[in-house]
């Protein structure tokens, strides 16, 4: 019977490998702990509002927004809030602004804006580098959280909403403060404005059907992505495959959805 002999070199190699694995393990633990610590230091919407209220600068614009004809600026005077209106007409843009409204608090301003249910469609906003928008983040983002939960919104409405949201999302905001919901069951999903109507993993795992009753399965064509559609009969037998389409209509729970290749691989399914 043969004898297994371990050389000094192989033992040294094993020891080095074990040491490297331990180092990698502890490095991973350290990164995880740092990530958890950073997570704990992130701000809630209420925290963000309180911090920025405390440092609100007098007589400097808080936000600037516009419609088809005018630009509006919200100003804090030190004792109250005012909306100033400027013409978007080139030659008049430098004229003395009109004073439209006065509010005792920023909450009163927001109540006035949100009175019109279509305010976010009628008004537009751009990045506010030199302004103070985060004092309004809680008002804006909580309003949109409720809208996205309660109403069936079109892609056009969601695009307008995300145009507003990106102005008010602070880099130190806790994940989950800005909401998104499965467009089938309304379960909360991870915020991803690129796919505003994507469905949750549970709904994605449900049976998917073509309009003529065939079972559908979706895969990437290869490691680089793509969309492969597999058609099956009700017994699960493969009838055919198709990788020529960029997207595919499917029925889940009797409702229409589209499946397509996700940006970084995988398949994403969204409400039509």
N, C-alpha and C positions, 0 to 999 in steps of 0.2 A: 504494500500500500504506500503510495507516495506521500511525501511530507511537504506541507505548504510553508515556504520560508519567506518572511517579510524582510526586505532589505532596509538598511538605514535610510536610504534615499526615499523609498516609498513611504516610510513612516514620517519623514520630515515633510514630504509633500502633503500627506494627510493632515498633519498638524497645521501647516500653513493654510490649507483649504478650510479647516475647521475655524481657524482664527479669522479668516476673511469672511466666512459665513456669519460668525458671531458679530464682527464689526458691522456687516451689512444689516444684521438683525437689529442691533442697538441703534444704528443710524436711522433705520425705518421707524423704530419706536420713538426716537427723538423727534423726527419730523411729524409723526402723528400727534405727539404731545404738544408740539409747537402749533400745529394746525388747530387742535382743540382749544389751546390758549387764545389763539387769534380769533377763533369763532366766538369764544366767550367775551371778547372785547368788542365785538361788532355791536352796532346800535340798532335798537328798535325804532320804529317810526316815531313813537312818542319821545324817545331820547333825542332823536335827530331834531325834532321840532323844538324841544326845550332848549337845546344847545344853541340853535341858530336864532331863536327869539332873544336869547340873552345877549347876543352880539350884533343885533340888528343895527345897521348904520342909518343915522338920520339923513334925510334928504337925498338918499341914493336909491335908485330903482331896485325893487325886489324882483319883479319879473317884467318882461316886455312881451306882448302878444299882439296879434293883428288879424284883421278881417280883410275883405276885398278892397276897402277904401282907406282904412285908418290903422295906425299903430297906437297901441295903448300901453301906458306904463303905470305900474302900481308903486307909489312912493310912501315911505313912512316919514312923517314930519317931526316925529318926536312925541306928539300927543295924539295923533290920529293917522288915518291912511287915506290917500287920495288917488284917484285914477286920472291921469292926464291923457289927452287924445291929440295925436299928431296926424296931419294929412300925409298920405302916401304919394300925393302928387309931387313930382320932383321939385318944382319951383316953390312949392309951399311947405316943403318938409322942414324948413328951418324956422317957420313962423312960431310965434308964441303959442304954446299949447292951450287947448281948451280944458278947463277943469270940469270933469263930468260928474263925479260922485265923491262923497266923503263918508268914511266909515270909522266908527269908534274903535273897532277891533278887526284883526285879520279874519276872524271867524265871520263877522258881518259881511266882509267882502266876499268870502267864499260862498256864503248863502245866496248872495245876489247873483253870482256867476252860475251856480249850480241850479238856479230856478228853472232855466231853460234846459230840458233834457238833452238837447242837441248842441249844447255849448261847445263841446270838443270837436264837433264837425264844422260849426260856423266859424270858430276861431282857430288860429294856428300859432305855433310857437317854435322857436329855434333855440339852439344852445345859448346859455346865458352866462358866458364866461365872466363878465364884469358885473353880474347882478347877484342877488341873494335869494335864489329860488328855494333853497332847502328848508326855509321856514314854512313853506307851503307843502312840503313833500307829503306829510301825513294826510292832509286834506285831499290832495289830488290822488294819491295812490290808493287810499282807502275807498274813495269814490269809484275808482276804476275796478278795484277788487270786487266791489258789490255788483257793478254793472256786468262784469264778466261772469259772475256766479249766477245772477238772476235772469239775464236776458240772452236771447239768441242773437248774436251780433254777426253782421256781415264781415267779409274780409276787408272791405273798405272802411267800415267803422273801427275794426281792430287795428288797421294800419294807422288811422288817426290817433287812436288811443296810445299806441306805442310811440308815436311821434311826441306826444306829451310826456309819457312815462320816462323816456330816456333823459329828459331834462331834470327830473326830480329824483332819480335813483342815485344816491350817494355811494361812493366806493366803499364806505365803511358800514353800509346797511346790512343787517343780518339777512342771510338767505331765507327765503320763505315769506318775507314781508311783502313782496310783490307777488301776487297770486296769478295762477293760471289753472284752468280746469279742463278735465277730459270732456271733449265735445259730444261724447255719447252718454256717460253715466254721471258726469259733473264732479267726479272725484278730483281732489287737488293733485296736480302734477307739477313737475319741475318747470320753472319759468323758462320759456324758450320762444321769444317773439318771432324767430325765423319760421316756426311752425305753430301759428296761433291757434289752430284747431286740432292739434294732434291728440290721439286717444291714449288712454293709460294702457299698461302692460296687460291688465286683466281683459280689457275689451279687445286688445290686439290679438289675444290668444283665442278668442271666440271663433266659431266657424264663419268663414267668409264665402260668399256665393257670388257667382256671375249672375247677370240678369236672366239667363236661361237656365239657372238652377244648378250649375256645376260648382263643386267645391273648389276653392282657390287657395293656393299657398304661394307665398312670396319669398324670394331669396335674392341675394346679390349674385350676379353672373360669375364673378371671380373676386379675388382679393382687392381689386381696384374699384369695385362697386358694381354699378349697373342694376337692372331689374330683370329678374327671371320670374315668369308667371307659370305656375304648374296647375293644370286643369285636371280635376279628378271627378270620378263618378261618386255616387252616394256611398259606395262600398270602399272607397279609397283607392281605387285603381287609377293609375295615371293614364289620362287620355291623350294629352299633348303638353308640350312646353313652348313658351314663347319668350324671347328676349329682345324683341324688336320695338317694344313700347317704352316710352319714358314714364308713363303712369298707367294705372289700371283702375277702372271703376269696380267697386265691390259693394255687396250688401252685408251689413252686420246688424242683427236685430231688426231687419227690415228697412234699415236706413242706408242712404247712399254715402259712401266714403271713397276716397282715392288713395291708392298706395303708390309710393314712388321711392326711389333711392334717396336715402338720407345723405346730408352733405359729407359727413365723415364716415360713411359706411353704414350698413344696416338698412332697414326699411322703415319708413315713417308712413303712418296711415292717418289721414285727416278727414274731417267732415267736408263733404262737397259744398 
